Amino acid sequence: MASSPDSPGATARRARSKRPRAEAGGSRAEKKEQTRQALLDATVDLVDDRSFGSISLREVARGAGIVPTAFYRHFASMEDLGVTLVEDAMRVLRGALREARRDLAGRGMPTARDSLSTLLKKVHADESKFRFLIREQHGGVAEVRRAIGTELRLFSRELAIDLARVPALAEWGPEDLEVAADLIVTIMMTTVAELLDGDGREATERALVDRAERQLVMVFLGMNQWKPAS
């Protein structure tokens, strides 16, 4: 997503550029965790505008401020690092949509506007992580692609469990609930991809969000009318 100098995405990138590399202080365990995080941060910076498969171990190590051989003290391979980055990025996504679903029990069906508003804030705050997920969902590194698919399926199942708690859906079976959850997650991920690929203008972003809201509302309305098989 194109960003103006004062946009949330630009602010996040400036903050990343100032992140410290692996620091010398602290205990051995603390230093190891600092270095591991520095490797993940360096990878996030590198994949901001490139595919994961195009970056090298040497580039990641240099970005973290360590020698390439020290990389293997933290990750078994670049594929292992990529899978870890998927898990970290999915935690951000799950956290975003979990926040938007907290009122399910009290308000019944989730509200599209609230869900999208929460997601939008997370996208702006962590553009590189979301861009990594979207790009690598169909990317060239098989281990990373499979990890994203697994995480998305787990997330859909988590959402299906939440939907099962909605009184109006009490008679729905697991299969129907997972189909509905898949539709919601697909709309969300497609919207993220379109936002990141947009021109950064407020009007464009608003139009994309409005369209996604209509799609979600249609799904929710259809769910209310769906009669599960007996």
Secondary structure as GFF3:
##gff-version 3
##sequence-region A 1 230
A	DSSP	alpha_helix	8	17	.	.	.	ID=ss1
A	DSSP	alpha_helix	28	46	.	.	.	ID=ss2
A	DSSP	three_ten_helix	52	54	.	.	.	ID=ss3
A	DSSP	alpha_helix	57	64	.	.	.	ID=ss4
A	DSSP	three_ten_helix	68	73	.	.	.	ID=ss5
A	DSSP	alpha_helix	78	101	.	.	.	ID=ss6
A	DSSP	alpha_helix	104	107	.	.	.	ID=ss7
A	DSSP	alpha_helix	112	125	.	.	.	ID=ss8
A	DSSP	alpha_helix	127	136	.	.	.	ID=ss9
A	DSSP	alpha_helix	142	164	.	.	.	ID=ss10
A	DSSP	three_ten_helix	167	169	.	.	.	ID=ss11
A	DSSP	alpha_helix	174	196	.	.	.	ID=ss12
A	DSSP	alpha_helix	202	225	.	.	.	ID=ss13
###
